[in-house]
C-alpha cells in the first residue's frame, strides 16, 4: 500500500515586541537661595529675576518675630507665575497659587524666611521664560535684632578645604553662609542644653553629617546641600 507523503505546515507567528521608553521632563536644577540684605534704616528690598520652565528662584531674608512683612510679585504678560513663603521652621505659610500675588502677615518666628518663585506646570512644561520683580517689605522693628555671628562665611578655613563637600561650600557664597549659620545655631543649642540633651544634639549632628556626605554622589550637589542645611538649621534654631 503506497504511503502518502504528507507535508505538515506549521504556522509561524511572528510577534513584534514594542519597548516603550518613558520620557521624563528635564527639570532644571535649582540654584541655592540668594540672601537678601536690609541696610540700616531700609524697610524694602527689590530684586529682579527670571524663571524659565521648571526652574525655581529662591531668596532668603532675616526677620525678628512679631513684625509685619509684605511680599509682592509683579510680572508682565500672561503667565502662571507664583511664589511661596516658608518660615524658618520650614513650614509653608503662604502658597501663591492659592493665596494670590501678595503676602502680608505678622511673622511669628525669628530667623530666616525663604521666598520661592516658580511657574505652574502648564507654563513650565513649555519652557516659558518670565521676568519678574519681587519686593519684600518689613517694618523696622523686624530688623532690630542683629544677624547671628558667622552668618557670612563657613565654619572652617577654605584654604584647607578637603573633599567635594567643603570645596562646594567654599565656591558658593550662599552655602558658605548656611554653613556659618548652622555652626552658630549648633553651638547655641549646645550651650542652652543639659548634659543628656547635649549628647543627643551631638549624635543628631553626626547623623546629619553622614546624610550631608551623600550629596557628594548627587549631580545637583548645591541643591542637595542647601536642602540638608535648611532642614538642620530649622531643627536647631529656637522657636520663638
C-alpha positions as CSV (number, residue, x, y, z in Angstrom):
1,X,0.0,0.0,0.0
2,X,1.6,3.3,-1.0
3,X,2.4,5.6,1.7
4,X,1.3,9.1,1.0
5,X,3.7,11.9,1.7
6,X,2.1,14.4,3.9
7,X,3.6,17.8,4.5
8,X,2.8,19.3,7.7
9,X,2.6,23.1,7.5
10,X,3.3,24.6,10.9
11,X,2.2,28.2,11.0
12,X,4.8,30.5,12.4
13,X,3.5,33.6,14.2
14,X,5.9,36.4,14.3
15,X,5.3,38.8,17.2
16,X,6.6,42.2,17.4
17,X,7.6,43.5,20.8
18,X,7.5,47.2,21.4
19,X,9.6,48.6,24.1
20,X,8.2,51.8,25.5
21,X,10.9,54.0,26.9
22,X,9.4,56.6,29.3
23,X,10.4,60.2,28.6
24,X,10.7,62.3,31.6
25,X,10.7,66.1,31.8
26,X,14.1,67.5,32.3
27,X,13.7,69.6,35.5
28,X,16.3,72.3,35.8
29,X,18.4,72.1,39.0
30,X,17.6,74.8,41.5
31,X,20.3,77.3,42.4
32,X,20.9,77.9,46.1
33,X,18.7,80.7,47.7
34,X,20.0,84.2,47.2
35,X,20.3,86.0,50.6
36,X,18.7,89.5,50.6
37,X,20.1,92.2,53.0
38,X,18.3,95.1,54.5
39,X,20.7,98.1,55.1
40,X,20.3,100.1,58.3
41,X,17.0,102.0,58.1
42,X,16.0,100.2,54.9
43,X,12.5,98.7,55.0
44,X,12.1,97.4,51.4
45,X,14.3,95.3,49.1
46,X,13.6,94.9,45.4
47,X,15.1,92.2,43.3
48,X,14.6,91.3,39.6
49,X,14.9,87.9,38.2
50,X,13.7,85.4,35.6
51,X,12.1,82.0,35.9
52,X,12.4,79.5,33.0
53,X,10.5,76.3,32.8
54,X,10.7,74.2,35.9
55,X,13.3,76.3,37.5
56,X,12.7,77.9,40.9
57,X,14.3,81.2,42.0
58,X,14.6,81.4,45.8
59,X,15.5,84.3,48.1
60,X,16.0,84.5,51.8
61,X,15.7,87.3,54.3
62,X,16.1,87.5,58.1
63,X,13.4,88.8,60.4
64,X,12.6,89.1,64.1
65,X,9.4,87.7,65.4
66,X,6.2,89.8,65.8
67,X,6.9,92.3,63.0
68,X,4.8,92.9,59.8
69,X,6.1,91.8,56.4
70,X,4.8,92.2,52.9
71,X,6.0,90.3,49.8
72,X,4.7,91.3,46.3
73,X,5.4,89.7,42.9
74,X,5.0,91.6,39.7
75,X,5.5,90.4,36.1
76,X,4.3,91.4,32.6
77,X,2.1,89.4,30.3
78,X,0.1,86.2,30.8
79,X,1.9,83.6,32.9
80,X,1.0,81.4,35.9
81,X,3.9,82.7,38.0
82,X,3.6,82.5,41.8
83,X,5.7,82.5,44.9
84,X,5.6,80.6,48.2
85,X,6.9,81.8,51.6
86,X,8.5,79.4,54.1
87,X,9.1,80.1,57.8
88,X,12.5,79.4,59.5
89,X,10.9,76.1,60.7
90,X,10.4,75.0,57.1
91,X,6.6,75.3,57.2
92,X,4.9,76.9,54.2
93,X,3.0,79.9,55.5
94,X,1.9,81.3,52.1
95,X,1.1,79.5,48.8
96,X,0.7,82.0,46.0
97,X,-1.1,79.6,43.6
98,X,-3.9,79.6,46.1
99,X,-3.5,82.8,48.0
100,X,-2.7,85.3,45.3
101,X,0.2,87.6,44.2
102,X,0.6,89.4,47.6
103,X,1.6,88.2,51.0
104,X,1.1,90.2,54.1
105,X,1.3,88.9,57.7
106,X,2.8,89.2,61.1
107,X,5.8,86.9,61.2
108,X,5.6,84.6,64.2
109,X,9.1,83.1,64.1
110,X,12.5,84.7,64.3
111,X,15.0,83.6,61.8
112,X,15.5,83.1,58.0
113,X,12.4,83.2,55.7
114,X,12.5,81.9,52.2
115,X,10.6,83.1,49.2
116,X,10.5,80.8,46.2
117,X,9.3,82.0,42.8
118,X,8.1,79.4,40.3
119,X,5.9,78.6,37.3
120,X,2.9,76.3,37.3
121,X,3.1,73.2,35.2
122,X,1.0,74.5,32.3
123,X,3.7,77.1,31.5
124,X,6.7,75.3,33.0
125,X,6.4,72.3,30.6
126,X,6.6,74.7,27.6
127,X,9.8,76.1,28.9
128,X,8.3,79.6,29.3
129,X,10.6,82.4,30.4
130,X,9.1,85.0,32.6
131,X,11.0,88.1,34.0
132,X,9.7,89.3,37.4
133,X,10.2,91.9,40.1
134,X,10.0,90.8,43.7
135,X,9.5,93.3,46.6
136,X,9.9,92.4,50.2
137,X,8.9,95.0,52.8
138,X,9.2,94.6,56.6
139,X,8.7,97.0,59.5
140,X,11.7,98.5,61.2
141,X,11.0,96.5,64.4
142,X,11.6,93.3,62.4
143,X,15.3,94.2,61.9
144,X,16.3,95.4,65.4
145,X,17.9,92.1,66.3
146,X,21.3,91.7,64.5
147,X,22.1,88.7,62.4
148,X,23.9,85.9,64.3
149,X,27.7,85.8,64.2
150,X,29.4,83.8,61.4
151,X,26.4,84.1,59.1
152,X,28.5,85.5,56.2
153,X,31.1,82.7,56.0
154,X,31.7,79.0,56.5
155,X,32.7,77.5,59.9
156,X,36.1,76.3,58.5
157,X,39.1,77.7,56.7
158,X,38.5,77.4,53.0
159,X,42.3,77.4,52.3
160,X,42.3,74.0,54.0
161,X,39.0,72.7,52.4
162,X,39.0,69.0,51.8
163,X,36.8,66.9,49.6
164,X,33.9,67.6,47.3
165,X,31.5,68.9,50.0
166,X,33.8,71.5,51.6
167,X,35.0,72.7,48.1
168,X,31.4,73.2,47.0
169,X,30.7,75.2,50.2
170,X,33.7,77.5,49.6
171,X,32.7,78.1,46.0
172,X,29.2,79.2,46.9
173,X,28.5,82.3,49.0
174,X,25.0,81.1,49.8
175,X,26.3,77.7,51.0
176,X,29.1,79.4,52.9
177,X,26.6,81.5,54.8
178,X,24.4,78.4,55.5
179,X,27.4,76.6,56.9
180,X,28.3,79.5,59.2
181,X,24.8,79.9,60.4
182,X,24.5,76.2,61.2
183,X,27.7,76.4,63.2
184,X,26.3,79.2,65.2
185,X,22.9,77.7,65.9
186,X,24.5,74.3,66.7
187,X,26.8,75.9,69.3
188,X,24.0,77.9,70.7
189,X,21.8,74.8,71.0
190,X,24.6,73.0,72.9
191,X,25.1,76.0,75.2
192,X,21.5,76.0,76.2
193,X,21.1,72.3,76.7
194,X,21.5,69.9,79.7
195,X,24.1,67.1,79.7
196,X,21.8,64.5,78.2
197,X,20.4,66.9,75.6
198,X,23.9,67.9,74.5
199,X,24.7,64.3,73.8
200,X,21.5,63.9,71.8
201,X,22.3,67.1,69.8
202,X,25.9,65.8,69.1
203,X,24.5,62.4,67.9
204,X,22.0,64.1,65.7
205,X,24.8,66.3,64.2
206,X,26.9,63.2,63.4
207,X,24.0,61.6,61.7
208,X,23.3,64.8,59.8
209,X,27.0,65.0,58.6
210,X,26.7,61.4,57.3
211,X,23.5,62.4,55.5
212,X,25.2,65.5,54.1
213,X,28.0,63.4,52.8
214,X,25.6,61.6,50.5
215,X,25.2,64.8,48.5
216,X,28.7,64.1,47.0
217,X,27.0,61.5,44.8
218,X,24.3,63.8,43.6
219,X,24.5,65.6,40.3
220,X,22.7,68.7,41.7
221,X,25.2,69.0,44.6
222,X,24.4,72.5,45.7
223,X,20.7,71.9,45.7
224,X,21.2,68.8,47.8
225,X,23.4,70.6,50.3
226,X,21.0,73.5,50.6
227,X,18.2,71.2,51.4
228,X,20.2,69.5,54.1
229,X,21.4,72.7,55.7
230,X,18.0,74.4,55.7
231,X,16.4,71.3,57.4
232,X,19.1,71.1,60.1
233,X,19.1,74.8,60.8
234,X,15.3,74.8,61.1
235,X,15.5,71.9,63.6
236,X,18.2,73.6,65.8
237,X,17.0,77.2,65.8
238,X,14.9,78.2,68.8
239,X,11.2,78.6,68.0
240,X,10.1,82.0,69.4
